[in-house]
Amino acid sequence: MHQIRVPQIRIRQVNHQPLNSSGRYVLYWMIAARRTGWNFALQRAVEQSLELNRPLVILETLSCDYPYASDRLHRFILDGMADNCKALTGKPVRYYPFISRGKEDDRGLLAAFAKSSCLVVTDDAPAFITPKLIEAAAKILSVPVEAVDGNGLLPMRLAEKVYPTAYAFRRFLQKHLPLFLCTPPRPDPLAGAELLAPPTLDPHIIERWPEADCATLNAPSTLARLPIDHNVQTISLTGGADAAHCRMGDFIRNKLVRYAALRNHPDQEATSGLSPYLHFGHISTHIIFTAISDWEGWTPDRLGHKSAGQRAGWWGMSENAEAFLDQLVTWRELGFNRCVFEAHDAGYQSLPEWARNTLQSHTIDPRPYLYSLPQFASGQTHDPLWNAAQNQLRTEGMIHNYLRMLWGKKILEWSPTPQAALQTMVELNDRYALDGRDPNSYSGILWCLGRYDRPWGPARPIFGSVRYMSSENTRRKLRLTNYLQRYE
């Protein structure tokens, strides 16, 4: 059956080991695109299995050793593993979910699986600890390792530089994106694929690293016995591909029509709520774009012909759809663009020079308030609106999009130095936010300190020429009554 293949620009050869021609299967190491549909990496693994005439094994792991491991983050990932287990039951693959029961419990697991494989295919994710995991694996494995980019509509390695503003990146995207809209991932990479029967695995692997029981992945006891942070508790939001698709459908049917006008108003709840699912790979940008396109009755011939970097009008869709796509595509993929080129994309030195200079020149300015990390974390400041935003983050794992900007600006104002403010923002966001530890969330945090922005005048105390925001103006501009009652 003829299939559109994964574009070569999305495939990165991480090492230069020879193909293991005696390998018994192709191994897909699922670490970031934790879904079975619209998944370029899984599609590539299927392609390799068919070409090599080998069965396919999917290894999805959950370690206890990653920074900020907690009940909240683990539960969301486990929900996704349960969905994958259900989706792959009866399919011609061997799905092997593994949950570490202690520190370094998964040491040697990947190498053991790779030893009997022809090659390893994995997800190319540029942020947090994932790049180090991939590079470390590529050094110790004696088979080829391919990392496949399924992060966005545009291949993240197509660009050859870091773009300093959304406008500049939007021009690049508008010039190159039309070609790649014609090569989306397959909705179901396994559909119609005549794969060999799943292989029998090495008994030593099954004994040393027993696979998780799919029936108990959602059980509370699964978390209780693990050495993770139990103080960051689970929330009511369910993770996984099924929940992600339900949320996407609800957004398009009931909220998209008012997105442009109301997305900044917390009381209106007009945002998509998809960022946690995008972060954990439970949903693909491609299926969201396709669903919106279908809803709009859109076809590619409506794309603008000039790549002028305009925020509206280029897509040829409604105002609401274009406003959402600017967030989903332009701003989100702008964050991935920086991650590809800068290993320390959340570091203070990654700020533009003008921002570092103006913040440094105002370091000696008196601060009206100074709060410690525990005070910030528990929402114990003088500002009810800031406390409400932090309470939402701490209890629900998210902050309303607009209020996240105010949240970061106030941390800068109430910290002894901008460097300390950045450390606090990253700590709180990575610990509590379901969409933390992500290129997009780092873009939002660093934007509060001047990234992707321009100098603003007149210069203010503490901020210098970095854009200023106040709780008073925010309360005047936004509808917040219900929000404050809920979180204050």
JOLIN-V77120 format. One record per pair of residues at least 4 apart in sequence whose ideal C-beta (glycine too) atoms are under 7 Angstrom apart, sorted by the first residue. I is the first residue (numbers start at 0). J is the second residue. D is the distance in Angstrom with one decimal. If there is no record, write none. Layout:
I:J:D, I:J:D
//
This chain:
0:191:5.2, 2:185:6.8, 3:182:5.7, 4:46:6.2, 5:9:5.7, 5:10:6.2, 5:39:5.2, 5:42:5.5, 5:43:4.6, 5:46:6.6, 5:147:6.5, 6:154:6.7, 6:182:5.3, 8:154:4.6, 8:156:6.4, 8:157:6.0, 9:39:5.6, 9:147:5.8, 9:148:4.4, 9:154:5.1, 10:43:6.4, 10:145:5.7, 10:147:5.6, 11:123:5.6, 11:145:6.9, 11:146:4.6, 12:143:6.8, 12:145:6.2, 13:133:5.9, 13:134:7.0, 13:137:4.0, 13:144:4.3, 13:145:6.9, 13:146:5.2, 14:137:3.9, 14:143:6.5, 14:144:5.2, 16:140:6.8, 16:141:5.7, 16:142:5.5, 16:143:5.1, 18:117:5.9, 18:118:5.9, 18:143:5.9, 19:116:6.6, 19:117:5.1, 19:118:6.9, 19:142:4.8, 22:53:6.7, 22:115:6.1, 22:116:4.8, 22:117:3.4, 22:142:6.9, 23:53:6.8, 23:115:5.0, 23:198:5.3, 24:53:5.2, 24:54:4.8, 24:55:6.4, 24:56:4.8, 24:115:6.9, 24:116:5.7, 24:198:5.0, 25:44:5.6, 25:47:4.8, 25:48:4.5, 25:51:6.4, 25:53:5.3, 25:55:5.3, 25:116:6.4, 25:117:5.6, 25:118:6.4, 25:120:6.8, 26:56:5.2, 26:58:6.3, 26:112:5.5, 26:113:6.0, 26:116:4.0, 26:119:4.9, 27:40:6.5, 27:41:6.0, 27:44:3.9, 27:55:6.6, 27:57:4.8, 27:120:4.9, 28:58:5.3, 28:109:6.3, 28:119:5.6, 28:121:4.2, 29:33:6.0, 29:57:5.9, 29:58:6.7, 29:59:4.2, 29:122:6.8, 30:121:5.9, 30:122:5.3, 30:129:6.3, 30:132:6.7, 31:122:3.7, 31:124:3.7, 31:129:5.9, 31:280:5.0, 32:38:4.9, 32:40:5.3, 32:122:4.6, 32:149:5.0, 32:280:4.2, 33:59:6.6, 33:76:7.0, 33:79:4.7, 33:83:6.8, 33:279:5.8, 33:280:4.3, 33:281:6.0, 34:38:5.5, 34:240:4.8, 34:280:5.8, 34:281:5.6, 34:282:6.8, 34:283:6.8, 35:41:6.6, 35:83:5.7, 35:86:4.5, 35:87:6.1, 36:186:5.5, 36:187:5.5, 36:240:7.0, 37:184:4.8, 37:186:5.9, 37:283:3.8, 37:285:5.1, 37:286:4.6, 38:42:6.3, 38:149:5.9, 38:184:6.0, 38:188:6.2, 38:283:6.9, 39:43:6.2, 39:147:5.1, 39:148:6.9, 39:149:3.7, 39:184:4.7, 40:44:6.5, 40:120:5.8, 40:121:6.6, 40:122:4.9, 40:147:3.9, 40:149:5.8, 41:45:6.5, 41:188:4.7, 42:46:6.5, 42:184:5.5, 42:185:5.4, 42:188:4.0, 43:47:6.5, 43:120:5.3, 43:145:6.7, 43:147:4.9, 44:48:6.3, 44:55:5.9, 44:120:4.2, 45:49:6.4, 45:55:6.5, 45:188:4.9, 45:189:6.5, 45:192:5.1, 46:50:6.3, 47:51:5.9, 47:118:6.5, 47:120:6.5, 48:53:5.5, 48:54:6.6, 48:55:4.4, 48:194:5.6, 49:192:6.5, 51:117:5.4, 52:195:6.9, 53:117:5.7, 53:195:6.6, 54:194:6.1, 54:195:4.2, 54:196:6.3, 54:197:5.4, 54:198:4.9, 55:92:4.7, 55:194:5.7, 56:93:4.6, 56:95:6.6, 56:112:6.9, 56:198:6.8, 57:87:6.9, 57:92:5.6, 57:94:4.8, 57:95:6.8, 58:95:5.1, 58:112:5.5, 59:80:5.9, 59:83:6.4, 59:96:5.1, 60:97:4.7, 60:105:5.7, 60:108:6.7, 61:73:6.7, 61:76:5.5, 61:77:6.9, 61:80:6.9, 61:98:4.9, 61:99:6.5, 62:99:4.8, 62:105:5.5, 63:68:5.6, 63:99:4.6, 63:101:6.4, 63:102:6.0, 63:104:6.9, 63:225:5.8, 63:226:5.5, 63:227:5.7, 64:102:5.8, 64:103:6.5, 65:128:5.8, 66:128:6.8, 67:72:6.7, 67:429:5.3, 67:430:5.0, 68:72:6.4, 68:73:6.6, 68:227:4.3, 68:228:6.4, 69:73:6.5, 69:227:5.6, 69:228:4.0, 69:231:3.7, 70:74:5.9, 70:222:5.1, 70:227:6.6, 70:229:5.4, 70:231:6.2, 70:232:5.5, 70:233:5.0, 71:75:6.9, 71:231:4.8, 71:232:6.3, 71:233:5.6, 71:234:6.3, 71:396:5.9, 71:433:7.0, 72:76:6.5, 73:77:5.9, 73:222:5.8, 73:225:6.9, 73:227:5.9, 74:78:6.5, 74:222:6.3, 74:233:4.4, 74:238:6.9, 75:238:3.5, 75:275:6.6, 75:279:6.0, 75:433:6.0, 76:80:6.5, 76:238:6.6, 76:279:6.2, 77:81:6.4, 77:216:5.0, 77:217:6.7, 77:221:6.5, 78:82:6.8, 78:217:6.7, 78:237:5.4, 78:238:3.5, 78:239:4.1, 78:242:7.0, 79:83:6.4, 79:238:5.2, 79:239:4.3, 79:240:6.6, 79:279:6.1, 79:281:5.0, 80:84:6.3, 80:96:4.9, 80:216:5.4, 81:85:6.6, 81:213:6.6, 81:216:4.2, 81:217:5.4, 81:239:6.4, 82:86:6.1, 82:239:3.8, 82:240:4.8, 82:241:5.2, 83:87:5.9, 83:94:6.6, 84:88:6.7, 84:94:6.4, 84:96:6.2, 84:213:3.7, 84:216:6.8, 87:92:5.9, 87:94:4.2, 90:189:5.3, 91:194:4.2, 91:196:6.7, 91:197:6.6, 92:189:6.8, 92:194:6.8, 92:197:6.0, 93:197:3.8, 93:198:6.3, 93:200:6.9, 95:210:5.1, 96:210:5.9, 96:211:4.4, 96:213:6.8, 97:105:6.6, 97:108:6.4, 97:208:5.6, 97:210:6.0, 97:211:6.3, 98:211:4.8, 99:104:4.0, 99:105:4.7, 100:104:5.1, 100:225:6.7, 101:226:5.9, 102:226:6.4, 105:208:6.9, 107:111:5.8, 108:112:6.6, 108:208:4.9, 109:113:5.9, 109:136:5.8, 110:114:6.4, 110:139:6.2, 110:140:6.4, 111:201:6.9, 111:204:5.1, 112:116:6.5, 112:204:6.7, 113:119:5.3, 113:140:4.8, 113:142:5.5, 115:201:6.4, 116:142:5.7, 117:142:6.7, 118:142:5.1, 118:143:4.2, 118:145:6.6, 119:140:6.4, 119:142:6.0, 119:144:4.8, 120:145:4.9, 120:147:6.3, 121:133:6.2, 121:144:6.6, 121:146:5.5, 122:146:6.9, 122:147:6.5, 122:149:6.8, 123:146:3.6, 123:147:5.7, 123:148:4.4, 124:129:4.2, 124:150:6.8, 125:130:6.0, 125:155:6.8, 125:335:6.1, 125:338:3.8, 125:339:5.3, 125:438:6.6, 126:338:5.0, 126:344:6.9, 126:436:6.7, 126:437:5.9, 126:438:4.7, 127:436:4.3, 128:132:5.9, 129:133:6.4, 130:134:6.2, 131:135:6.0, 132:136:6.3, 133:137:6.3, 133:146:5.6, 134:138:6.6, 135:139:6.8, 136:140:5.7, 136:144:6.2, 137:144:4.4, 140:144:6.0, 148:154:5.7, 148:155:5.5, 148:156:6.6, 149:184:6.3, 149:283:6.6, 150:155:5.6, 150:335:5.4, 151:155:6.3, 151:284:5.2, 151:328:6.9, 151:331:6.6, 151:332:4.2, 151:335:6.1, 152:176:6.1, 152:179:6.3, 152:180:6.8, 152:284:5.7, 152:285:6.7, 152:288:6.2, 152:328:5.7, 153:157:6.0, 153:172:5.8, 153:175:6.5, 153:176:5.5, 153:179:5.9, 153:332:5.7, 154:179:6.6, 155:332:6.9, 155:335:4.5, 155:336:6.5, 155:339:5.4, 156:339:6.1, 157:175:6.2, 158:162:6.9, 158:171:6.3, 158:336:5.5, 161:336:6.3, 161:337:5.3, 161:340:4.9, 161:341:6.7, 162:167:4.6, 162:168:3.8, 162:171:6.4, 162:333:6.4, 162:336:5.7, 163:167:6.1, 163:351:6.7, 164:451:5.5, 165:169:5.8, 165:329:5.6, 165:330:6.1, 165:333:5.8, 165:451:5.9, 166:170:6.9, 166:308:4.7, 167:171:6.9, 168:172:6.0, 168:329:6.5, 168:333:4.6, 168:336:6.2, 169:173:6.1, 169:308:4.5, 169:329:5.1, 170:174:6.5, 170:306:5.2, 170:307:6.8, 170:308:3.8, 171:175:6.4, 172:176:5.2, 172:328:7.0, 172:329:6.3, 173:303:7.0, 173:306:3.7, 173:308:6.9, 173:313:5.5, 174:306:3.9, 176:180:6.2, 177:299:6.6, 177:302:5.7, 180:299:5.9, 183:285:4.7, 183:289:6.9, 184:283:6.7, 184:285:5.7, 200:204:5.4, 200:205:5.9, 202:206:6.0, 203:207:5.8, 204:208:5.9, 205:209:6.3, 211:216:6.0, 215:221:6.0, 216:221:6.4, 219:223:6.3, 220:224:6.6, 231:430:6.3, 231:431:6.3, 234:395:5.5, 234:396:5.3, 236:396:7.0, 237:242:4.3, 238:242:6.3, 238:279:6.4, 238:281:6.2, 239:243:6.8, 239:281:5.6, 240:244:6.3, 240:281:5.0, 240:282:6.5, 241:245:6.6, 242:246:6.3, 243:247:6.3, 243:273:6.9, 243:276:3.7, 243:281:4.5, 243:282:3.8, 244:248:6.4, 244:282:6.8, 245:249:6.4, 246:250:6.3, 246:272:5.6, 246:273:6.2, 246:276:6.9, 247:251:6.4, 247:273:6.3, 247:282:6.5, 247:287:5.9, 247:290:6.1, 248:252:6.1, 249:253:5.6, 250:254:4.8, 250:255:6.1, 250:271:4.4, 251:255:5.1, 251:290:5.8, 251:291:6.2, 251:294:5.2, 254:258:6.2, 254:269:5.1, 255:319:5.3, 255:320:6.6, 255:323:6.6, 256:319:6.0, 257:261:4.7, 257:269:5.3, 258:262:5.1, 258:269:5.5, 258:319:4.4, 258:322:5.8, 258:323:5.3, 259:318:4.9, 259:319:4.7, 259:322:4.2, 261:267:4.1, 261:269:4.0, 262:269:4.8, 262:270:5.4, 262:400:6.9, 263:401:4.4, 263:477:6.3, 264:477:5.3, 264:478:4.3, 265:399:4.5, 265:402:6.4, 265:477:6.4, 265:479:5.8, 265:482:3.9, 266:478:4.1, 266:479:6.3, 266:480:6.2, 266:481:4.5, 266:482:5.6, 267:478:6.4, 270:400:5.7, 271:323:6.9, 273:277:5.7, 273:282:6.5, 273:287:6.9, 274:278:6.2, 274:434:3.9, 274:439:6.9, 275:279:6.4, 275:396:7.0, 275:433:3.7, 275:434:4.9, 276:281:4.3, 276:282:4.4, 277:282:6.1, 278:433:6.9, 278:434:4.5, 278:437:4.6, 282:286:6.4, 282:287:6.6, 284:288:6.1, 284:327:6.3, 285:289:6.2, 286:290:6.1, 287:291:6.5, 287:327:6.3, 288:292:6.1, 289:293:6.3, 290:294:6.4, 291:295:6.1, 291:320:5.5, 292:297:4.3, 295:316:4.9, 295:317:6.2, 295:320:5.4, 297:301:5.9, 297:315:6.7, 297:316:5.6, 301:315:2.9, 302:313:6.8, 302:314:6.7, 302:315:5.8, 303:312:6.4, 303:313:4.0, 303:315:6.7, 309:313:5.6, 310:325:5.6, 311:318:6.7, 311:321:5.2, 314:320:7.0, 314:321:5.0, 314:324:5.9, 316:320:3.9, 316:321:5.2, 317:321:6.8, 318:322:6.3, 319:323:6.5, 320:324:6.1, 321:325:6.4, 323:327:6.0, 324:328:5.2, 325:329:4.8, 325:330:6.7, 326:330:5.2, 326:331:6.9, 327:331:5.8, 328:332:5.8, 329:333:6.1, 330:442:6.8, 331:439:4.9, 332:336:6.4, 333:442:6.5, 334:338:6.6, 334:438:3.5, 334:439:4.6, 334:441:6.5, 334:442:3.9, 335:339:6.5, 335:438:4.9, 337:341:5.5, 337:344:5.1, 337:438:7.0, 338:344:4.8, 338:438:4.5, 341:349:5.7, 343:349:6.3, 344:349:5.8, 344:438:6.7, 344:441:5.6, 345:425:5.7, 345:441:4.4, 345:444:7.0, 345:445:6.9, 347:418:5.2, 347:421:5.5, 349:445:6.7, 350:354:4.5, 350:355:5.1, 350:445:6.4, 350:448:5.6, 350:449:5.6, 350:450:5.8, 351:449:5.9, 351:450:6.7, 352:356:6.1, 353:357:6.3, 353:454:5.7, 354:358:6.1, 354:448:6.0, 354:449:2.8, 354:465:5.8, 355:359:6.0, 356:360:6.4, 357:361:6.7, 357:454:7.0, 357:463:3.1, 357:464:4.7, 357:465:6.1, 358:362:7.0, 358:417:4.3, 358:448:6.8, 358:463:5.9, 358:465:6.3, 360:463:6.0, 361:460:6.4, 361:461:5.4, 361:462:6.9, 361:463:4.6, 362:416:5.6, 364:460:4.5, 364:461:4.9, 366:412:6.9, 366:413:6.3, 366:415:6.8, 366:461:6.6, 368:380:6.9, 368:381:6.2, 368:413:4.8, 369:413:6.1, 369:415:6.2, 370:374:4.2, 370:375:5.4, 370:380:5.7, 370:413:5.1, 372:376:6.0, 372:423:5.8, 372:426:6.6, 373:377:6.2, 374:379:4.6, 374:380:6.7, 375:389:6.8, 375:410:6.7, 375:423:5.7, 375:427:6.4, 376:393:7.0, 376:427:6.1, 378:386:4.0, 378:389:4.1, 378:390:4.8, 378:393:6.8, 380:385:5.4, 380:386:5.8, 380:413:6.9, 382:386:6.3, 382:409:6.6, 382:470:5.3, 383:387:6.3, 383:483:6.6, 383:487:5.3, 384:388:6.8, 384:470:4.6, 384:473:6.6, 384:474:6.1, 384:483:6.9, 385:389:6.4, 385:406:6.4, 385:409:5.0, 385:470:6.4, 386:390:6.0, 386:487:6.5, 387:391:6.5, 387:482:6.4, 387:483:5.5, 387:486:3.8, 387:487:4.7, 388:392:6.6, 388:398:5.2, 388:402:4.5, 388:405:6.9, 388:406:4.7, 389:393:6.1, 389:406:6.8, 390:394:5.9, 390:486:4.5, 391:395:5.3, 391:397:6.7, 391:398:5.6, 391:486:4.9, 392:397:6.8, 392:398:4.8, 392:427:6.7, 392:431:4.9, 392:432:6.1, 393:431:5.4, 396:431:6.2, 396:432:5.9, 396:433:4.0, 397:432:6.5, 397:433:6.2, 397:434:6.8, 398:402:5.5, 398:403:4.4, 398:406:5.9, 399:403:6.9, 401:477:6.8, 402:406:5.9, 403:407:6.6, 403:443:5.7, 404:408:6.4, 404:447:6.3, 404:468:6.4, 405:409:6.2, 405:468:5.1, 405:470:6.5, 405:473:5.3, 406:410:6.8, 407:411:6.7, 407:424:5.4, 407:444:5.8, 407:447:3.1, 408:412:6.6, 408:447:5.3, 408:468:4.3, 409:413:6.0, 410:414:5.9, 410:420:4.9, 410:423:5.4, 410:424:5.5, 411:417:6.1, 411:420:4.3, 411:447:6.3, 411:448:6.5, 411:461:6.9, 412:461:5.5, 414:419:4.5, 414:420:3.8, 414:423:6.2, 415:419:5.3, 417:421:6.4, 417:448:6.1, 418:422:6.6, 419:423:6.5, 420:424:6.4, 421:425:6.3, 421:448:6.4, 422:426:6.1, 423:427:6.2, 424:428:5.9, 424:444:4.7, 425:429:5.7, 425:444:6.4, 426:430:6.0, 427:431:6.0, 428:432:4.8, 428:435:4.4, 428:440:5.7, 428:444:6.2, 429:435:4.4, 429:436:5.0, 432:440:6.4, 434:440:5.6, 435:440:5.2, 437:441:6.9, 438:442:6.4, 439:443:6.8, 440:444:6.4, 441:445:6.1, 442:446:6.1, 442:450:6.8, 442:451:6.8, 445:450:3.7, 446:450:5.2, 446:451:5.5, 446:452:6.2, 448:465:6.4, 449:465:4.7, 452:466:5.7, 454:464:3.8, 455:464:5.5, 455:466:4.9, 456:464:6.1, 458:463:5.1, 458:464:5.2, 459:463:6.9, 459:467:5.2, 462:467:5.0, 468:473:6.6, 469:473:6.7, 470:474:6.2, 471:475:6.7, 472:476:6.1, 473:477:5.8, 474:479:5.9, 479:483:5.4, 480:484:6.6, 481:485:6.1, 482:486:6.3, 483:487:4.7
//
